[in-house]
Amino acid sequence: MDLASLRDADFTGLYATADAYDKLWTAFADHTTDWYKGTDQAAHGGGWTGTTADTALSAVATTTNQLNAAEIELGLIGGQLRESADAFQLAQSKLLKALSDAQTQHLTVDATGAVSWSAPDQAQTPDDAATWDAQQKPLATALAGRISAAISEAATADASLTSMLATYTQRATSGAGLDLTTANADQYVANFGGATPDFMSGVPGDKATPAEVKAWWDGLTPNEQQWFMTEHPDLIGNRDGIPADIRDKVNRAYLDKTLNDLASKKKPLSPADQDTYDKLAPIAARLDQDSKIQDGRPHDYLLLIGTDGQGRAAISFGNPDTATDISAYVPGMTTDPASLGPGYGVTDGSNEAENALNTWRAAQAKEPPGRSAASIVWLGYDPPPMPGFPDTNPSDYGAVSKGRAEAGAPAFAQFVTGLRATNTTGQPPHVTSIGHSYGSLLVGDATKLSTRPGAPYSPPDDVVLIGSPGVGVNHASDLGVPGHVWDGAARNDPITYLPSKTNLVTSAAGFVVDPSERWFGEDPSSSAFGAHRFTVNNSSGSGLFGPHTKYLTPTLGGPSLDNITNIVTGHYDQVHLESGR
């Protein structure tokens, strides 16, 4: 490998070859499935017995194993070709950056990678010439080292690719690739036995802060950034610290590809595929709806998407990286991706994406020139089912347990920290965490995590609790943001009256130990809790839970949404307060 070869290389052919092997593998996998269903299962399930049957069934089983082995081997080749192309392209990007820097610094690079500099002006004195050489030598040495390292990376990738291709050629010509044990061993080595690929060497680890992730991303060249977006979107789409517009592009591409792949499959879908579809389709429908409605709504930024647990999604109305006032809203029990789906015309507060959009509209209307709002709905955890209805885990009785909130709190604390890390306004953005119902418990836990001494998280500026059954503390000051905890609780909202376990027991005996103690701690709307309690509509909402879902609606919540967005935009003097319970 030499400088010119790496500099001028075009790797599109290698990527195309990888794609071709993937298509061949897909076709062969279909062939293997057809064989298994049409021959293997039929032969073994037909009740055929006897010596002839034993011989025939053994031959069928051998063929099945050979087909499975060949399928495994074919499936490995495309991925390993693509990894090699990744390594080549990354090495080329480093080389091109070094050559560009050399040109900027007026240094000359020859065909071998040696770096030199022009002679000093003849009019300079010997001392001046020595100074000039002393200044240029370290620059040249550093650039030569970068060039050599890039060429060395490419040479290593080349040797690895040559060895890999030789191995698979030997497997094919000798027939060893038809041995299932050999194929399984090759798959294990490909998945777990190799060294960390070159393209992964600079990616921040799981414990990196959003600020460190942002610094890494900003340090990449545009070509390198595009390479990660195209070849490894899984590393950046949901990563806090990556700019919002990048996450949006990557996550939309993932969403489109996954749903298109599902659409091409035979129906009915398998249970696993149907589960994936059910988690992703509502989010795609929401994005599609919002892109078509021309009523002043902003662009939707898809900051989180996935199929983990009950489904993951975070949608921002407005760009949080350019907003001065950001709200991050965590909904509560029974929320799932369908709750974030299309919601045009939904006015009762049951659509959580619509609630975030309502927040954006009201907040943006209050912004003076030079300021703007972004409102996010965050579904980065598994909200519990209705109280009293166990979910699939028999040890977790939904909303009566703190487990879901405690599990999701670190992710939300990291997410809020990332909002500050990627903001480009030149001033610290004003960030408000909003928690509704069970989501208020998660917001409380996340805020506590972020305000601990030495915490790796950045706390919000304000915390808004609505329809809360308690947040795990007995006083607002325990959250660590003194003077900036706010609560809205309607008198007809039953969730805000859920008694503590102690009160449930003592009430049966005719007395209550602490009337303001709720299921998850002190009632946030009580005087004893110490939050600022703002006014809401105390009579609207129909049914058992209608009064519980109205806080972020323009009409049913009364002054609630106006008060909340005054907090979001920092207009504290315009928040209408009332006495605690």
Secondary structure, 3 states (H helix, E strand, C coil): CCHHHHHHCCCHHHHHHHHHHHHHHHHHHHHHHHHHHHHHHHHHCCCCCCHHHHHHHHHHHHHHHHHHHHHHHHHHHHHHHHHHHHHHHHHHHHHHHHHHHHHHCCEEECCCCCEEECCCCCCCCHHHHHHHHHHHHHHHHHHHHHHHHHHHHHHHHHHHHHHHHHHHHHHHHHCHHHCHHHHHHHHHHHHHHCCCCHHHCCCCCCCCCHHHHHHHHHCCCHHHHHHHHHHCHHHCCCCCCCCHHHHHHHHHHHHHHHHHHHHCCCCCCCHHHHHHHHHHHHHHHHHHHHHHCCCCCCCEEEEEEECCCCCEEEEEECCCCCCCEEEEEECCCCCCHHHHCCCCCCCCCCCHHHHHHHHHHHHHCCCCCCCCEEEEEEECCCCCCCCCCCCCCCCCCHHHCCHHHHHHHHHHHHHHHHHHHCCCCCCCCEEEEEEECHHHHHHHHHHHHHHCCCCCCCCCCEEEEECCCCCCCCCHHHHCCCCCEEEECCCCCHHHHCECHHHHHHHCCCCCCCCCEECCEECCCCCCCCCEEECCCCCCCCCCCHHHCCCCCCCCCCCHHHHHHHHHCCCHHHCCECCCC
